[in-house]
Amino acid sequence: MNVIFLDVDGVLNDAETLFYTQNHRLVDISEQKLFLFGTLCKEYNCKVVISSSWRYGMDPNTLECRKGSDAYNLMEALKRVNVEVIGRTEETRSGDRGFEINKYIKDHLSKDDKILILDDEDVTTDYMKILLHPELKDLQYQTSFSHGFDFTAYKRCQAYFENDQNWKTKEVTFL
């Protein structure tokens, strides 16, 4: 099974679609990034685990969401592009996303699953790399907050699922 751990801010949105006004966070998901992500999931039959803070408001067992929550809005957006969500990472006191991803991998996935982590922040820590899942860093494609999941990220993730050894640095040309 192909599994993508999905962060939202800096992946399905970027600096243009996520902004702040006095004490209020105004959030949107880029339809273009959502479409590219949905296309990737369809092409490689990927299942998604939500690792983003957008999972707050989502029941960890049923994946049901409080109406109006970021989790609800995310699930509705992913449904529009036929992306199947199979789980969400647990919340930990430390808030260490890498630890939470690693725990989900250990508890729910098998060694035969192909895992990709999409996040705009480095989710690895020395503790995780050394003791728990040393190849985790090799499983992450780190987007940038300024661009999110753009065409270059899409093409590099395609290369990952096609087992291209140079997937993170693959030259992407635009026609």
N, C-alpha and C positions, 0 to 999 in steps of 0.2 A: 504494500500500500504506500502511496506517496502522500506524505503529510507535511503541511506547511503550518508553522507557528507564526501567527499573524499579529504584528503590532499595527496600530492604525495611524497615530500621529507621526508624520514623517514617512509614511508608506502609502496609505490610501488618501492622504491629504499632504499638503506642503505649506510653506510659508504664506502662500496666497489664499489658501482655504481654511487656515487655522489662525485666528487672531484674537486679540484680547482688547476689551474696553474696560474702563474702570471697574475692577473687581468681577467682571463677567467674562467667561470664556465663550466665545462664539465659534462653533465648530461646524464644519461641513466635510463631507466626503467628496472628493473630486470624481465626477462621473467618468472622466477619461481614465483615471488610475483604476477605478473600480472595474471598468470594462476590460482594461489590459489584464488585471488580476484574474477576473472571471474567465477570460480567454485562456490564460495559462492553466488555470485549474481544470478547465474543460479539456484542453489538449493533452494533459498528462494525468487525468483522472485523480486530481489531488483532493484530499480531504483537509479540512482546516481545524486547527485548534487556536482559540483566541488567547493570546498571551498579553494583549494590550490592557491598559487600565480601563478601556472601554468594556471590559468584562464585568465591571462592578454593576450590580443590578441584574446579573444573570445567575440563575440558580445553577450551581455546579453539577447537579444530577440530571435535571430535566432540560436545562438550557433555556427555560422560559425566562422572559425578561419583563421587568416593570415597564409598562407603557410610558413612553416619553423619556426613558433613560437613554444614555449613549448606547448601551448594550442593545436595547430595542431598535434604535435607529440603525445600528450596524447590522443586526440580523436581517432587518427589512431590506437594507441595501444589498447584502449578500444574496438574499433570496431572489432579488431582481435579476442577478446574473447567474443564477442556478449554482451557487457555491454551497457545498455541503459542509456544515460545521458539525464536527464529531465530539468536541469537548472544549474545555477552557482550563487554563492552568489555575491552580489554587493560589489564594492570597496568603502570603507569609508575612510575619512581623517585619522581617528584614526588607521586604519589597525587592529582593534580588531576583530580577526576572530570569536570569540564567539559571539560578537554583530552581526556580519554579518550573522552568522548561525541562530541566534535567529530571526533576521529580516526576513530571508527567510522562516523560520518555520511559523511565524505569518502571512506573506503575501501570502504564497502559499500552505501550508499543512493544514490538518485537525487534530483534536484531535484523530481521529481513525488511523492515520498513525503511523507506528512503525518506529522510527528514531534511527539510529546508526551513531555516529561520529567517523571516523577513522583519527587520527592525532597523530603525535609524540610529540606534545606540548599540554599542558593543555589549552583548549580553554575557560575555565570558568574564570569569574572575579567575585569579590564580588558583584558588581552592578548587573550583570546578574543573578547570583544565587539567590539573594534576591528579586529583583524587577520583573524580566521579565520571567524567565523560570527556576524555582528553581531545577527542576529535570535534567537540562541539563548535569550536571556532571555525573549523573547516565546513561546517554546515550552515553558517550564517552568511547571507548577503546583506550587507549594511547599506541601506539607502541613505540619502542625505535629506535633511529636513527641508532644504531649499528646493529639491526636485521630487522627492517621494518616489513612488514606483512608476518610473518613466519608461520610455521605450528601451533605453540602454539596460535598465534593470530587468525588464521583460526578456530581452534577448539573452542576457547572461543567465537568467533563471532557466530559460529553455535549454541552454548549453549544459547547465547542471543536470537537468533531468535526462539529457542525452549523453551523460557521462563524459563530457569534455573536461579533461584535466585542467585546462586553463580558463575555466568558466568565469572566474572572478575578474579576469583581466581581458577577456575576449574582446577583440576589436569589433565595434559595432558601426556599420556604415548606414547612412540614410540615403535613400534613393531620391 
